């Protein structure tokens, strides 16, 4: 069975991106606190070192 991780990740990304952002960037980690809150990305790496992702990562 062949997995189509790229399509699965794209579907998840599109679904989540269409939702309202109710989260907030944590301010207790200085390196993360300065990141633009509008940035969003999804990335998946498998055991065969294949990487699949969408968005800002």
RANORSUL-V151998 format. One record per residue. N is the residue number from 1. NEAR is the number of other C-alpha atoms within 12 Angstrom. Layout:
n	near
N	NEAR
N	NEAR
This chain:
n	near
1	3
2	5
3	11
4	15
5	21
6	21
7	16
8	18
9	24
10	21
11	19
12	22
13	24
14	18
15	14
16	18
17	21
18	11
19	12
20	10
21	13
22	10
23	11
24	17
25	19
26	14
27	12
28	10
29	10
30	10
31	11
32	14
33	13
34	15
35	17
36	13
37	17
38	16
39	18
40	23
41	20
42	25
43	22
44	23
45	14
46	14
47	7
48	8
49	8
50	14
51	17
52	25
53	24
54	25
55	19
56	15
57	13
